[in-house]
Amino acid sequence: MPLWLFPTLMGALATISLVAGIWLLLHLPDVARIFRGRRNGEFVRSSGKKFASPGAVWLALILFNGGWIACVVLWVFVSGSDTSPVS
């Protein structure tokens, strides 16, 4: 395998996780709405803005958590391997 493969893969996973995390931060009331259920809570949205769909919120959560977990797993297995520095 080429030497650039694992750093590129880790960079792509970190970028996916970063973008999903920023999206989740920008849509915090929608994330709270997913986890609090159907009852009314303290978050009040203006009538002019649309809600993010529950599917989009779950997809962002899966991408965010999957990205950083995959980065950690890749880091552990690649840094612990006894590979040759020249491929």
C-alpha positions in Angstrom: 0.0 0.0 0.0 1.2 3.5 -0.7 2.4 5.6 2.2 -0.1 8.4 1.5 -3.2 6.2 1.8 -3.6 6.2 5.6 -3.0 9.9 6.2 -5.4 10.7 3.3 -8.0 8.4 4.7 -7.6 9.9 8.2 -7.9 13.4 6.8 -11.0 12.6 4.9 -12.6 11.0 8.0 -11.6 14.0 10.1 -13.1 16.4 7.5 -16.4 14.5 7.4 -16.6 14.5 11.2 -15.8 18.2 11.3 -18.4 19.2 8.7 -21.0 17.0 10.4 -20.1 18.5 13.8 -20.5 22.1 12.5 -23.8 21.2 11.0 -25.0 19.7 14.3 -23.9 22.9 16.1 -25.8 25.1 13.7 -28.9 22.9 14.2 -28.9 22.4 17.9 -32.6 23.0 18.4 -33.3 20.3 15.9 -31.0 17.9 17.7 -32.7 18.7 21.0 -36.1 18.1 19.3 -35.0 14.6 18.3 -33.9 13.7 21.8 -36.7 15.3 23.8 -39.5 13.7 21.8 -42.8 15.3 20.8 -43.5 17.3 24.0 -42.9 21.0 24.0 -39.7 22.1 25.6 -37.9 25.4 26.2 -36.5 25.7 22.7 -38.7 28.0 20.6 -38.1 28.6 16.9 -39.2 31.5 14.9 -42.0 30.8 12.4 -39.8 31.8 9.4 -37.2 29.0 9.8 -37.7 25.4 8.7 -36.8 22.5 10.8 -34.2 20.0 9.7 -35.7 16.6 9.2 -35.1 13.9 11.8 -33.3 11.8 9.1 -30.9 14.6 8.4 -30.1 15.0 12.1 -29.6 11.2 12.5 -27.4 11.1 9.4 -25.2 14.0 10.8 -24.9 12.2 14.2 -23.9 9.0 12.5 -21.3 10.8 10.3 -19.9 12.8 13.2 -19.5 9.8 15.5 -18.5 7.4 12.8 -15.8 9.8 11.5 -14.0 10.3 14.8 -14.4 6.7 15.9 -12.9 5.5 12.6 -10.0 8.0 13.0 -9.2 6.7 16.4 -9.4 3.1 15.2 -7.2 3.9 12.2 -4.7 5.7 14.4 -4.5 2.8 16.8 -4.0 0.1 14.2 -1.7 2.1 11.9 0.6 3.5 14.6 0.9 0.0 16.3 1.7 -1.9 13.1 5.3 -2.9 12.2 5.2 -1.8 8.6 8.2 -1.1 6.4 8.8 2.6 5.8 9.3 1.9 2.1 6.5 0.2 0.1 
